[in-house]
Amino acid sequence: MTKQTWGSILALSLLLTGCNGTTEEEKVKAEKPTEETKKHDHNHTKLSETQKQIYAGYFKDEQVKSRKLSDWAGDWQSVYPYLLDGTLDEVFTYKAKKDNSMTAEAYKKYYKKGYKTSIEHIKIKGNQVTFTEKGKEATGTYKEDGYEILTYEKGNRGVRYIFKLVEKDSNLPTYIQFSDHSISPTASSHYHIYLGNNRANLLKEVTNWPTFYPSSMNGHTIAHEMIAH
């Protein structure tokens, strides 16, 4: 696994309106209920005002609770390929219309840097994490290593939940840091991840934030789900 692979993630979400061109195969895949999509749908129920504030990054320290790796259990895919193949172009068009301080092309360039990763899939089961990069898998055992509360330039905050590799392996990142807008135990519907060998340095990384959604979802479905945030 390359050093470049162990990029980082700042908690960010995208917005999108309807998209066209979905194939019948994609429709079937999107409509077929799976445990992962059920979990995803559950997490998109109507948010309370408190939950909206937390999601936006405004909360008190005492609201933050420890979380287990099981909160991110599942089979996950990177959204980076969907940016590269144009599936997410409507995202950037929508954002440019909503906030004209940047063009759609500028938004795409920004997110291209943020989403960039050579990791294609991540599978999490128990305390085992399997990374797939260029078709090759590498699996390691990770344990809880606390969390860190970060304050961003705009004044909002985020929480990084950290897990450390039990047995050192040059093919695996020593640290995993998750950010998914939640600050207490809950099953994640998508997440942003930071990977690397230096815990402190990862906390400083804010320009590259690979994002992962359930592998059971196709690109168009992922784009539509992003609007829920």
HELIX and SHEET records of a PDB file:
HELIX    1   1 GLU A   24  GLU A   31  1                                   8    
HELIX    2   2 GLU A   35  HIS A   42  1                                   8    
HELIX    3   3 GLU A   49  ALA A   56  1                                   8    
HELIX    4   4 ASP A   61  GLN A   63  5                                   3    
HELIX    5   5 LEU A   69  TRP A   72  5                                   4    
HELIX    6   6 TYR A   80  LEU A   84  1                                   5    
HELIX    7   7 ASP A   89  LYS A   98  1                                  10    
HELIX    8   8 ALA A  104  TYR A  115  1                                  12    
HELIX    9   9 ARG A  199  LYS A  204  1                                   6    
HELIX   10  10 GLY A  219  MET A  226  1                                   8    
SHEET    1   A 9 GLY A  74  SER A  78  0                                        
SHEET    2   A 9 ILE A 119  LYS A 125 -1                                        
SHEET    3   A 9 GLN A 128  GLU A 133 -1                                        
SHEET    4   A 9 LYS A 136  THR A 151 -1                                        
SHEET    5   A 9 ARG A 157  LEU A 165 -1                                        
SHEET    6   A 9 TYR A 175  SER A 179 -1                                        
SHEET    7   A 9 TYR A 191  GLY A 196 -1                                        
SHEET    8   A 9 THR A 211  PRO A 214 -1                                        
SHEET    9   A 9 GLY A  74  SER A  78 -1                                        
END                                                                             
